[in-house]
Amino acid sequence: MKLAKFLKISEKRIVAIEWSNAFLRIAQLSKSTSGYQLIAVDAAALGNECVSNGQIVDYAEFAETLIDLLKRNNIQTHYAGFVLAQGNTIIKGVRYDKSLSAKGLYDALLLDMQKHISQGAEDTYFDYQLLGDSMQEGKQDVLLIAAHKSDVEPFEKIARMCHLLPEVLDIDSYLLRRFLQVLYPMDLQENSCVALVGLNTFSYKIHFLDENEIYFNDQKALGVNLNDEEYINSLIPWFARNIQ
């Protein structure tokens, strides 16, 4: 599993793939010295039984829809990027000696895995990112991100069925943070924050940014299709509790 580095991504063109219960969406960017250029963006409706609560049920229909989208936009790249909900990950800040080599750090993370996650290492995909020197002398801070294989395997399966190579598996809250930093930079005042609310037919989610850092997120799956009034009546108290 890789952490996507939006500003330092390789020169390969990567098609981003994301979906809800009702729609499958793709986007492709091209990187140049002057910035990013949007090459293609498109969406297609999914059948009622194709995806349920964000989980793919009918892989054949899903793959057929994705292949049609790629052909319709003449996308030739074989590299794909997917988005994983932060609620399906475990994110921990850990600290190790600066003297550790890359292999030593990797081995230390494997040994310490049981301290930070409940499932076994054999059932887990994980990645890490160096955060720099720690405030504690001789130590370095490391960001550990882990996900259960069952939450990652659907992306791998779709990639295989569509002859794609999964280049990036990103985390939705980190993606949102970079999106704001790159396209809508802002300087937040001390003790202020921004709330990002995402609305889907069968779910909603919220992310709080404090000085460009995601410090809290939550999501709720509804399981049923509500009318507008029922949706709002369900959303408002949940939103108010998270704000508090």
Backbone as a ProteinNet text record, in pm:
[ID]
protein_1_A
[PRIMARY]
MKLAKFLKISEKRIVAIEWSNAFLRIAQLSKSTSGYQLIAVDAAALGNECVSNGQIVDYAEFAETLIDLLKRNNIQTHYAGFVLAQGNTIIKGVRYDKSLSAKGLYDALLLDMQKHISQGAEDTYFDYQLLGDSMQEGKQDVLLIAAHKSDVEPFEKIARMCHLLPEVLDIDSYLLRRFLQVLYPMDLQENSCVALVGLNTFSYKIHFLDENEIYFNDQKALGVNLNDEEYINSLIPWFARNIQ
[TERTIARY]
84.4	0	88.5	60.2	140.8	62.9	133.1	76.7	97.8	-10	4	68.4	165	228.2	189	81.2	18.5	113.6	200.8	290.5	417.5	442.2	567.9	543.9	423.8	390.1	474.9	497.7	582.8	520.8	597.2	551.7	442	421.3	317	181.9	95.7	-42.5	-118.7	-193.3	-269.2	-415.9	-502.7	-645.2	-699.7	-765.3	-824.5	-964.9	-996.9	-1124	-1192.6	-1319.7	-1393.4	-1540.2	-1612.9	-1753.6	-1836.9	-1967.5	-2068	-2162.6	-2276.2	-2372.2	-2432.2	-2437.3	-2510.5	-2422.1	-2300.4	-2218.7	-2073.7	-2012.3	-1869.2	-1805.9	-1696.7	-1634.8	-1486.1	-1434.9	-1291.8	-1240.8	-1111.3	-1046	-900.5	-844.6	-703.6	-638.5	-522	-443.9	-310.4	-259.8	-126.1	-39.5	79.9	169.2	271.6	296.2	400.1	470.9	571.2	645.9	559.1	453.2	366.5	249.8	236.2	127.2	59.1	-71.2	-148.6	-254.9	-276	-378.5	-479.3	-607.2	-711.8	-730.7	-703.8	-713.4	-852.7	-908.6	-1040	-1110.1	-1240.4	-1324.6	-1459.2	-1511	-1634.7	-1699	-1826.8	-1900.1	-2003.9	-2042.2	-2145.6	-2230.4	-2359.8	-2450.8	-2428.1	-2441.9	-2431.1	-2568.9	-2585.6	-2712.6	-2745.1	-2872.7	-2918	-2851.6	-2811.6	-2754.4	-2603.5	-2540	-2396.4	-2312.6	-2349.4	-2276.1	-2375.9	-2341.6	-2427.3	-2344.2	-2383.1	-2309.8	-2161.5	-2133.7	-1996.2	-1919	-1975.9	-1908.6	-1957.2	-1863.4	-1898.4	-1963.5	-2080.6	-2153.8	-2140.5	-2161.3	-2152.8	-2024	-1916.7	-1787.5	-1788.6	-1863.2	-1866.8	-1926.9	-2040.5	-2102.8	-2014.3	-1953.8	-1867.3	-1750.6	-1682.9	-1567.4	-1608.6	-1722.8	-1770.4	-1795.1	-1853.7	-1880.2	-1750	-1652.7	-1523.6	-1450.3	-1448.5	-1381.9	-1446.2	-1578.7	-1649	-1609.8	-1595.4	-1554.1	-1413.7	-1322.7	-1185.8	-1180.4	-1255.7	-1258.4	-1322.2	-1429.9	-1502.2	-1414.7	-1321	-1232.9	-1093.9	-1079.1	-952.8	-835.3	-855.8	-751.2	-666.3	-538	-448.1	-364.5	-354.2	-268.6	-317.5	-224.1	-258.8	-246	-212.7	-190.7	-316.1	-359.4	-484.2	-460.2	-538.2	-536.2	-674.4	-680	-806.6	-805.4	-924.7	-939.7	-1002.9	-938.6	-986.6	-1034.9	-1151	-1204.8	-1117.4	-1090.7	-1005.9	-1067.6	-1201.4	-1267.1	-1229.9	-1174.4	-1131.5	-981.4	-918.7	-774.2	-743.5	-623.9	-569.9	-448	-447	-338.9	-278.4	-149.5	-81.8	49	82.4	214.5	304.8	418	510.7	648.9	736.9	868.3	977.3	1084.1	1194.8	1327.8	1434.7	1568.5	1603	1667.5	1710	1814.8	1885.4	1995.2	1947	1818.1	1766.3	1776.3	1821.5	1819.8	1676.6	1654.6	1521.3	1470	1557.3	1518	1494.3	1579.1	1562.4	1430.9	1394.4	1268.2	1150.2	1159.3	1052.8	1036.9	1148.1	1143	1085.9	1120.8	1069	917.9	869.1	725.2	652.7	711	649.8	642.8	749.3	753.1	653	634.1	546.1	401.3	373.4	241.5	130.7	153.5	50.6	15.4	105.2	76.6	-26.2	-34.1	-112.5	-237.2	-244.2	-359.7	-407.1	-535.7	-592.6	-576.1	-582.5	-568.9	-421.5	-396.5	-260.9	-194.6	-62.5	12.8	-13	-41.4	-65.5	-197.3	-286.6	-415.3	-416.1	-298.1	-289.2	-197.9	-242.1	-154.2	-115	11.6	49.4	154	161.2	261	302.1	411.6	456.1	519.1	522.1	582.5	666.7	789.7	876.6	828.9	814.5	766.3	878.6	999.3	1111.8	1156.2	1252.2	1308.7	1203.1	1211.1	1120.8	1172.6	1083.8	1126.7	1217.3	1208	1294.8	1426.9	1535.2	1667.1	1698	1750.6	1789.8	1675.5	1554.3	1437.1	1380.2	1305.2	1234.4	1087.8	997.9	855	813.9	728.4	684.3	532.2	468.4	323.9	298	226.7	193.4	47.4	21.2	-115.3	-135.9	-238.9	-266.3	-412.8	-439.2	-575.2	-587.9	-703.7	-727.4	-731	-678.5	-671.8	-809.4	-912.9	-1047.3	-1095.1	-1039.9	-1076.8	-995.9	-886	-798.8	-821.6	-857	-869.6	-968.8	-1082.1	-1170.7	-1100.3	-1009.4	-935.5	-844.6	-777.8	-690.4	-770.6	-887	-969.4	-1017	-1064.8	-1109.6	-993.4	-877.1	-759.7	-726.7	-729.2	-699.9	-803.1	-929.4	-1036	-1030.9	-979.5	-975.2	-834.5	-742.1	-604.4	-535.8	-553.8	-492.1	-389.6	-294.4	-194.9	-225.3	-259.1	-289.8	-163.3	-146.3	-25.9	-37.6	-157.8	-176.8	-305.8	-299.4	-417.6	-410.9	-494	-487.2	-595	-582.3	-678.3	-760.4	-892.5	-978.6	-949.4	-924.5	-902.4	-771.5	-666.2	-538.9	-551.2	-629.1	-652.3	-724.2	-825.4	-897.6	-806	-719	-627	-536.2	-480.5	-392.2	-469.7	-592.7	-677.7	-694.3	-721.4	-736.8	-604.5	-496.1	-366.7	-322.3	-351.3	-306.1	-399.3	-531.3	-626	-693.7	-707.1	-773.5	-692.6	-568.8	-485.4	-546.9	-536.4	-592.9	-506.1	-504.5	-434	-538.8	-548.2	-646.2	-593.6	-682.8	-647.2	-633.2	-559.3	-542.1	-677.5	-694.4	-818.3	-937.8	-911	-1020.2	-1005.3	-1112.8	-1107	-1204.8	-1191.6	-1281.4	-1345.9	-1475.3	-1547	-1582	-1542.4	-1575.4	-1680.5	-1795.1	-1906	-1930.6	-1930.7	-1958.6	-2092.4	-2178.1	-2312.4	-2326.9	-2366.8	-2402.6	-2543.6	-2602.6	-2741.2	-2760.8	-2667.5	-2684.3	-2587.5	-2520.4	-2424.4	-2387.7	-2321.1	-2257.2	-2135	-2041.7	-1918.5	-1876.4	-1789.1	-1739.7	-1591.8	-1516.5	-1374.6	-1351.8	-1273	-1236	-1087.8	-1056.2	-917.8	-884	-774.4	-724.1	-583.3	-566.4	-436.9	-380.2	-466.5	-431	-400.8	-438.6	-423.4	-560.7	-582.7	-704.3	-691.9	-779.1	-766.3	-888	-993.3	-1109.1	-1189.2	-1242.3	-1335.7	-1434	-1552.3	-1654.5	-1742.4	-1801.8	-1891.9	-2005.1	-2119.2	-2235.9	-2301.7	-2321.9	-2392.8	-2540.3	-2629	-2771.1	-2837.3	-2789.2	-2845.4	-2973.1	-3043.8	-3169.1	-3167.7	-3250	-3262.2	-3370.4	-3330.7	-3424.5	-3466.9	-3587.3	-3623.8	-3550	-3560.1	-3480.2	-3506.1	-3632.1	-3665.1	-3609	-3625.8	-3571.8	-3420.4	-3358.1	-3211.7	-3162.3	-3223.2	-3182.6	-3209.5	-3324.8	-3358	-3261.5	-3206.6	-3106.9	-2969.4	-2936.5	-2803.9	-2781	-2879.5	-2857.6	-2815.8	-2884.2	-2837.9	-2701.4	-2673.9	-2541.7	-2433.7	-2461.4	-2366.3	-2343.7	-2450.8	-2440.9	-2355.6	-2372.4	-2293.5	-2144.1	-2112.1	-1972.5	-1912.6	-1989.7	-1943.7	-1911.5	-1996	-1971.9	-1846
-117.4	0	123.2	216.9	338.2	458.3	550.2	681.1	767.6	823.1	908.4	1039.8	1083.3	1213.1	1301.7	1376	1445.3	1540.7	1605.1	1702.7	1639.8	1514	1451.9	1323.4	1310.4	1186.4	1169.2	1046.6	1019.9	1076.4	1072.5	1131.8	1050	926.7	845.5	911.6	902.1	946.5	837.9	879.7	786.7	826.1	729.1	756.8	730	829.2	815.6	757.7	660.2	589	595.5	639.2	655.2	629.4	580.6	549.5	566.5	581.4	579.9	464.8	458.1	352.6	368.1	490.3	516.7	547.9	599.9	646.5	599.4	575.1	547.1	667.2	719.6	842	819.6	882.1	876.6	1018	1036.7	1164.2	1134.9	1213	1197.7	1334.3	1347.3	1469.6	1443.3	1546.1	1540.3	1643.2	1600.8	1689.1	1750.4	1879.5	1949.1	2045.9	2115	2209.2	2325	2354.7	2467.6	2426.9	2298.5	2255.4	2131.5	2124.4	2008.1	2048.2	1960.2	1982	1868.1	1903.2	1802.2	1746.1	1617.6	1552.2	1497.1	1432.6	1371	1361.2	1380.5	1356.2	1308.8	1202.5	1145.5	1061.6	1029.7	948.2	865.5	755.5	669.4	614.8	599.5	545.2	395.5	347.8	205.6	147.5	19.7	-46.8	-51.4	-70.1	-65.7	-171.6	-284.1	-393.7	-403.8	-303.9	-311.7	-281.2	-177.7	-135.6	-116.1	-163.9	-147.8	-95.6	19.6	82.3	98	133.7	157.2	32.7	-86.6	-212.6	-269.5	-311.1	-366.5	-502.7	-519.7	-645.8	-721.6	-651.4	-711.9	-663.3	-740.4	-699.8	-697.8	-787.4	-793.2	-665.7	-621.9	-498.5	-377.5	-375.5	-264.1	-254	-366	-366.7	-327.5	-374.1	-338.3	-188.1	-130.2	14	92.9	47.9	116.5	108	-9.6	-24.6	64.9	75.3	163.7	309.8	350.4	487.7	514.9	421.4	439.1	447.7	361.4	363.8	492.3	535.5	654.8	779.7	779.9	896.3	872.7	761.7	728.7	731.9	676.9	671.8	547.8	568.6	459.7	410.5	490.7	452.7	324.7	249.1	127.8	148.7	271.3	298.5	360.9	305.5	349.9	393.5	489.8	534.6	518.7	469.2	447.9	523.7	541	615.9	526.1	517.7	437.9	531.2	502.4	584.8	573	685.3	682.8	596.1	584.9	500.1	353.9	314.5	176.4	159	256	249.4	273.1	236.9	270.7	358.3	477.5	573.1	607.4	581.9	604.1	678.3	767	827.5	746.2	701.1	620.3	684	639.2	704.6	596.6	618.9	522.9	598.3	523.9	582.3	629.5	744.7	797.6	710.1	630.9	550.4	431	399.3	283.6	304.5	201.2	204	183.4	195.7	175	34.5	-66	-203.2	-221	-157.9	-167.5	-105.5	6.2	71.7	-16.2	-75.4	-164	-283.2	-343.6	-458.5	-418	-298.8	-252.1	-231.7	-179.6	-161.3	-295.5	-395	-527.6	-585.2	-568.7	-622.5	-552.7	-422.2	-343.8	-342.3	-409.8	-402	-439.5	-541.3	-587.7	-484.3	-389	-284.3	-184.6	-173	-65.7	-113.8	-240.7	-292	-420.4	-449.8	-567.6	-693.3	-680.5	-799.9	-836.4	-959.1	-1004.8	-937.8	-934.4	-870.3	-939.4	-1070.8	-1143.5	-1102.3	-1036.2	-990.8	-840.9	-780.2	-634.8	-586.1	-479.8	-401.4	-277.3	-238	-116.1	-38.3	87.3	175.1	274.8	344.4	443.8	562.6	673.1	794.6	859.5	895.2	964.1	1108.1	1150.8	1285.9	1381.1	1328.5	1414.1	1389.4	1470.6	1454.5	1480.1	1399	1414.4	1522.4	1570.2	1664	1594.6	1461.4	1383.5	1357	1393	1383.7	1240.2	1228.7	1098.6	1014.7	1071.7	998.1	1060	980.7	1027.9	986.7	1074.5	1045.8	981.3	881.4	804.5	793.5	813	796	656.2	574.4	437.3	431.6	377.8	361	214.1	154.1	12.5	-6.1	-107.6	-140.9	-291.8	-342.6	-486.1	-524.5	-639.8	-683.3	-686.6	-718.1	-724.9	-589.5	-479.6	-345.6	-301.8	-370.1	-334.7	-425.2	-549.6	-647.5	-609.3	-539.5	-498.3	-411.8	-324	-240.8	-327.1	-423.2	-512.7	-596	-643	-726.4	-647.5	-526	-442.3	-410.7	-381.8	-352.7	-471.7	-591.5	-711.3	-730.4	-714.2	-736.9	-636.6	-516	-410.2	-390.7	-482.4	-478.1	-347	-307.8	-187.1	-224.9	-136.6	-154.4	-55.2	-103.4	-11	60.3	183.7	261.2	331.8	377	456.1	412.5	394	379.7	490.4	591.7	710.3	704.7	790.9	801.5	927.8	917.7	1028.7	1158.8	1154.3	1278.3	1345.9	1266.4	1324.1	1380.9	1313.4	1363.7	1498.8	1510.1	1636.2	1747.9	1715	1816.8	1869.8	1777.5	1822.8	1899.2	1856.1	1926.4	2072.6	2097.3	2234.9	2310	2244.4	2311	2352.1	2267.1	2294.6	2391.4	2367.7	2444.9	2558.5	2544.3	2648.2	2676.9	2725.4	2749.6	2855.7	2833.4	2928.4	2929.3	3041.9	3054.6	3061.9	2954.6	2950.6	3025.4	3100.8	3169.4	3067.8	3106.1	3018.2	2984.1	2858.8	2809.2	2815.1	2807.1	2800.9	2673.6	2634.4	2512.8	2522.7	2427.7	2416.1	2278.5	2272.7	2145.6	2113.6	1996	1948.3	1839.1	1858.9	1764.7	1701.8	1568	1496	1426.1	1448.8	1392.3	1293	1170.7	1070.5	1021.4	951.9	908.5	823.4	731.9	638.8	664.4	779	804	951.8	991.8	1122.7	1113.7	1208	1207.7	1351.1	1365.6	1498.6	1488.6	1592	1603.5	1742.8	1749.6	1878	1903.5	2021.4	2062.9	2174.1	2156.4	2258.1	2295.2	2416.4	2461.8	2362	2324.4	2236.1	2092.7	2053.7	1916.1	1854.9	1732.8	1660.3	1608.3	1652	1604	1524.2	1518.9	1437.8	1410.6	1286.7	1256.3	1151.9	1153.9	1056.2	1035.2	918.2	889.6	801.7	811.7	734.2	676.5	545	477.3	466.6	505.9	507.2	373	302.6	172.4	175.6	288.8	302.5	435.6	443.8	566.2	653.8	766.4	857.2	967.9	1022.2	1141.4	1261	1376	1492.9	1533.6	1536.6	1579.7	1482.5	1351.6	1252.1	1259.1	1282.5	1292	1407.6	1525.8	1644	1623	1564.1	1541.4	1442.7	1353.2	1259.8	1325.4	1409.2	1470.6	1574.8	1661.4	1777.8	1739.6	1648.8	1615.2	1547.4	1463.7	1400.4	1505.1	1601.2	1709.5	1793.6	1826.2	1907.9	1838.5	1705.5	1632.8	1638.2	1624.7	1629.5	1769.2	1871.9	2009.5	2032.9	1982.1	2000.9	1927.5
0	0	0	-87.3	-95.6	-45.6	18	46.1	-76.4	-130.4	-247.7	-208.7	-285.8	-263.5	-381.1	-364.1	-475.5	-544.9	-470.6	-531.1	-586.5	-553	-594.5	-672.9	-726.6	-794.1	-918.9	-961.4	-1076.9	-1203.7	-1312.7	-1437.8	-1505.1	-1461.9	-1521.8	-1500.7	-1601.7	-1584.2	-1509.1	-1410.6	-1328.1	-1333.3	-1354.8	-1354.4	-1214.5	-1156.3	-1024	-1037.9	-953	-961.6	-826	-826.2	-700.4	-729.1	-627.6	-651.1	-525.6	-550.1	-444.6	-477.1	-408.1	-439.1	-578.4	-628.4	-752.2	-872.1	-848.6	-960.4	-946.7	-1061.2	-1072.6	-1140.4	-1082.7	-1133.7	-1159.1	-1265	-1294.7	-1321.6	-1300.3	-1332.4	-1364.5	-1455.5	-1490.6	-1500.9	-1436.8	-1440.1	-1507.3	-1573.4	-1630.7	-1558.8	-1516.9	-1443.1	-1537.4	-1520.3	-1596	-1501.8	-1552.2	-1468.6	-1421.7	-1496	-1460.5	-1370.7	-1343.4	-1256.4	-1309.3	-1289	-1329.7	-1431.3	-1527.5	-1628.6	-1621.3	-1617.4	-1614	-1754	-1770.5	-1900.4	-1924.5	-1824.5	-1841.8	-1707.5	-1709.1	-1592.5	-1644	-1585.5	-1636.9	-1527	-1546.2	-1450.2	-1524.1	-1463.6	-1519.5	-1405.6	-1432.7	-1332.4	-1315.8	-1191.7	-1160.9	-1136.3	-1167.6	-1142.6	-994.5	-962.6	-823.3	-736.1	-794.2	-716.8	-732.6	-794.2	-822	-698.4	-624.8	-504.8	-392.3	-273.4	-156.8	-40.7	14.2	124.7	93	-32.3	-74.8	-111	-87.9	-115.8	-249.3	-332.9	-463.2	-443.8	-503.6	-497.3	-629	-739.9	-873	-940.5	-925.6	-980.3	-1133	-1194.8	-1341	-1398.6	-1343.1	-1391.5	-1363.4	-1244.2	-1207.7	-1305.2	-1332.1	-1422.6	-1563.4	-1608.8	-1742.7	-1753.5	-1649.1	-1648.6	-1648.7	-1569.6	-1563.6	-1697.3	-1758.9	-1888.6	-1993.3	-1990.6	-2085.5	-2063.8	-1937.2	-1907.3	-1959.6	-1938.6	-1985.3	-2137.4	-2205.6	-2352.5	-2403	-2339.5	-2383.4	-2376.9	-2281.5	-2266.2	-2324.3	-2395.8	-2462.9	-2364.7	-2246.3	-2144.4	-2167	-2194.5	-2229.9	-2111.9	-2007.1	-1895.3	-1828.8	-1772.9	-1698.9	-1548.1	-1507.1	-1365.6	-1303.9	-1190.3	-1128.9	-985.2	-941.6	-803.1	-741.9	-617.9	-548.8	-416.5	-358.9	-234	-129.2	-13.2	98.7	208.6	265.7	373.6	497.4	562.1	681.7	790.6	790.1	889	876.7	761.8	741.4	762.6	824.4	848.3	995.3	1033.3	1164.7	1141.1	1196.8	1176.3	1311.9	1325.6	1452.3	1429.8	1520.2	1523.3	1614.5	1563.8	1642.9	1637.6	1726.5	1741.3	1749.7	1671.7	1667.7	1668	1694.3	1691.3	1551	1542.4	1412.2	1346.5	1424.5	1371.1	1288.9	1293.8	1222	1071.2	1001.6	855.6	807.4	675.3	620	651.6	636.9	667.5	816.7	897.4	1041.3	1087	1025.1	1059	1019.4	899.8	852.3	946.9	987.2	1078.5	1214.5	1261.1	1389.6	1383.7	1271	1254.5	1255.9	1188.7	1188.4	1330.1	1405.7	1541.5	1632.8	1610.5	1696.3	1648.5	1537	1476.4	1575	1655.7	1747.2	1854.1	1876.6	1974.2	1921.5	1788.8	1730	1656.6	1620.7	1548	1613.8	1600.3	1665.7	1582.3	1448.2	1364.9	1346.6	1303.2	1282.9	1163.8	1166.7	1058.8	924.8	928.1	802.8	737.3	813.3	759.1	732.8	730	727.4	615.1	547.8	463.1	543	534.1	606	526.1	555.8	497.7	604.6	581.7	679.3	607.1	675.9	621.9	731.1	697.8	793.1	808.9	933.3	961.4	1001.5	1015	1051.9	1194.6	1237.6	1370.9	1478.2	1581.9	1694.6	1788.8	1875.4	1978.5	2079.5	2084.8	2172.6	2101.6	2163.2	2099.7	2056	1934.2	1881.7	1829.1	1823.2	1778	1650.8	1576.9	1458.5	1469.3	1422.1	1424.5	1293.1	1303.6	1187.6	1191.7	1076	1063.2	1009.7	1085.9	1047.3	1005.3	886.4	837.3	803.8	860.6	839.2	801.8	719.3	679	667.2	699.8	687.5	539.8	509	369	303.2	381.2	323.7	273.4	328.2	282.4	161.1	134.4	22.8	-97.7	-73.2	-181.3	-290.7	-261.2	-371.4	-475.3	-433.1	-528.3	-615.1	-552.4	-627.2	-727.6	-686.2	-774.5	-895.8	-873.2	-985.1	-1078.4	-1022.5	-1105.2	-1194.7	-1138.1	-1218.9	-1328.9	-1296.7	-1394.2	-1509.2	-1480.8	-1582.9	-1639.5	-1608	-1658.9	-1620.6	-1493.5	-1440.4	-1333.6	-1312.3	-1207.3	-1095.5	-974.8	-864.7	-816.5	-857.3	-826.6	-692.6	-657.8	-536.7	-467.5	-335.9	-252.7	-149.1	-168.2	-83.3	24.3	124.5	234	212.1	221.5	179.7	253.8	384.1	458.8	418.8	392.6	349.6	208.3	124.6	-11	-5.9	79.3	93.3	141.3	234.9	287.6	177.1	95.8	-13	-119	-144.3	-240.7	-200	-73.2	-26	-29.6	8.4	10.4	-129.4	-230	-367.2	-438.7	-429.1	-510.2	-433.8	-302.8	-224.1	-98.2	-112.8	5.2	95	225.7	321.3	446.3	512.2	639.3	750	825.4	932.9	1054.7	1116.7	1239.9	1352.7	1456.1	1570.7	1631.6	1671.6	1733	1638.3	1508.2	1410.8	1328.9	1261.2	1181.7	1065.4	972.5	858.5	864.5	844	839.9	695	648.6	515.1	528.8	464.7	475.3	338.8	333.8	210.3	219.1	118.5	118.2	3.7	35.7	-63.3	-34.6	-129.5	-114.9	10	37.4	146.7	262.5	262.8	370	373.2	480.7	485.3	576.1	556.1	633.7	661.3	759.7	796.1	830.5	790.9	825.2	883.7	990.3	1048.5	1024.4	971.1	949.6	1046.5	1116.2	1208.6	1164.2	1112.4	1061.5	959.7	863.7	752.2	793.5	914.6	958.6	984.7	934.7	967.4	1109.8	1200.5	1336.8	1381.6	1300.3	1334.7	1208.8	1197.1	1088.9	1136.8	1076.8	1110.4	988.1	977.5	867.4	917.5	849.6	888.9	765.1	764.7	657.6	695.9	603.3	633.3	605.1	502.6	470.8	389.4	392.2	315.8	242.5	139.3	60.4	120.7	180.8	245.5	150.9	170.9	95.6	154.1	88.7	128.6	273.5	314.2	450.3	553.1	528.3	620.2	626.8	512.4	506.7	593.2	576.1	653.3	801.8	835.7	976.4	1041.4	964.3	1016.6	1025.9	926.7	919.6	1029	1054.2	1141	1282.6	1351.8	1488.1	1489.5	1388.8	1379.1	1357.7	1268.6	1241.5	1367.2	1440.4	1560.7	1666.9	1680.5	1781.1	1746	1617.4	1577	1594.2	1566.2	1587	1733.7	1823.4	1966.5	2011.2
[MASK]
++++++++++++++++++++++++++++++++++++++++++++++++++++++++++++++++++++++++++++++++++++++++++++++++++++++++++++++++++++++++++++++++++++++++++++++++++++++++++++++++++++++++++++++++++++++++++++++++++++++++++++++++++++++++++++++++++++++++++++++++++++

